[in-house]
Every structure is written in structure tokens, then in C-alpha cells.
Amino acid sequence: MGSHRALRVRELLKREIGEAIRRELPVQQAGVITVNDVEMSGDLKQATVFIGFFGTAEQQRTGLNMLRENRLRIQDLVAKSVVLKYTPRLRFVVDESVARGNRVLDIIAELERETPLT
């Protein structure tokens, strides 16, 4: 899916899904939810939404459950704001890449503190 149109559709969906989530899910219960990326199937009928959380572990669990429960509502909001032949079926997946990246940076920082410069 390297075409210019496909990239535009992905970015548009990413923005609109994030906006729908912001409007629909209360931050107090779900924490702050970010849409890190959207992967589309070749026919544009399926979309995997990679999400990140800022909040407690309980907020993350609650937020993921709320996303899955409100998937159809979010799809409906996206369908109203993004005109496509087919509205993609959304699937939410927790994106662990930011947490893994932070862990790697922590390990590097720890190694630098332990290794004296000569």
C-alpha cells in the first residue's frame, strides 16, 4: 500500500479516529488514548488501529474495553467525516512500540551511568 492515495487515506483515518476517540471516551476512565498508526488492507475494507495509552494500568484496560465496545460508534463517526466507498472495519491493537523504545532508552542511560568514561 505504498501509493500516495493510500497514504492520504491512512493519515485522514488516523486523524478522524483520534478525534472520534477524544470525543467519545472520557479521559478520567480511559486515560489519554493516542492513535499511533493505521494499517489498511489492500481493499481498504479493514483497518488496524495502533493505539497508545497514557494513564494507569487500570485506565489502559478500561480504555481498551471501551474502544472495543464503542467500535461501531467510532466507525459511524468516521464514516460521516471521511467519504470512502467502504467504511473500514476498525480493529484496535495496543501499540507497545513507544513503551519498548522508552525501555531501550532507559537501558542505554543505565549503561552509560555504569560505564565510566576514560
Secondary structure, DSSP 8 states (H G I E B T S, - for coil): --SHHHHHHHHHHHHHHHHHHHHHS-HHHH-EEEEEEEEE-TTSSEEEEEEEEES-HHHHHHHHHHHHHTHHHHHHHHHHHS--SS--EEEEEE--HHHHHHHHHHHHHHHHHHS---
